[in-house]
Amino acid sequence: MPSTTSRRFPRTAALIGAAVLAASVAACGSADATPTTAPSASAPASAPASATAGVLTIRDPWVKAADKGMTAAFATLVNDGDADVTITGVTTDVSRAEIHEMAMTDGKMAMRQKQGGVVVAARSQAALEPGGDHLMLMDLTRPVRPGDQLDVTLTFADGRTQTFTAVAKPFTGAQETYAPGHGASPAS
């Protein structure tokens, strides 16, 4: 007859294994989680930030500093899931916002609202970047200074949302101008 000690060991090992598995799953969060990891103002703008337990992983989120009018937010969006994800909307606490793209219009590159949103294919990534798809922040209610941290909320086609924090930084690289009036509300 096996000893009591030898019967308890597999049972104890199984219980410990189950506890470790449960803790691992809980640490990952649910698909509906809304992570908000803010990089410190002294952290480099290229430091990975935010969202490992959300719909997407958001890498290197940042916003172009601006005193007034318009600006834009950028990031790399990573979809580690098995299904495509579509971003259909965006909100922030400093302005109204839209998903924009750069596209050829009458033989010239022009910025416009992106119809259908941004699709991030399964097991892939999409870039929100100057000169390409980006999150347009219009009619700023306050200046966005270098080092400011802005909460940006993405809305997905299935109704889920995800919030991340983007750090503002000065940027002149693409020589883009987000001029007041583009997409602005008509004056009353």
C-alpha positions, 0 to 999 in steps of 0.5 A: 500500500502506498504511503500517505506521503506519496499520495499527498505530494501529487495532490499538493503539486497539482494544487500549487500548479493550479494556483500558479496558473490562476495567478498567471491568468489574473495577471494578464487581465481580461480582453476588456481591460483598459490599461493606462501606463503613463511614462514619466516625463523624464522617460525617453519618448521611445520607451515602450508604454502602455497596453499589454492587457488590452485589445492592442499593445500600444508602443511608443505613444506620443503627441506633437506639442502644440500651443493651439489649434490642431495636433496629432497623436502617434503610436505603433499598434500591435495586435497579438490576437488571432482576429483583425481589430478595427479602430473606429473612433478616438477621444481625448480630454484636450480636444475632439479627435478623429482618425486621419490619413494622408491620401492622394487627392487631385494629384496632391497629398492631403490629410482627411478623415479615414473612412472605416477606421484603422484595421490592425491585422491579426498577429500584425502591427500598424503604425500611426505616424507623421505623413500616414495614418494618425489620430488628429486632435482638433480645436485644442482646449489648452496648449499641449506642452512637451512632457504633458501626458494625455489620455487617449481612448480608442473605440473598436468596431465591437464596442470595446475601448482602450485608454493609453497615455501619450507623452507630448514632445516637440517634433519638426521631422516631417515639417507637417502643419496641423493648421487651424481650420482643417476639420474645424467647426464652422464659426457661429 
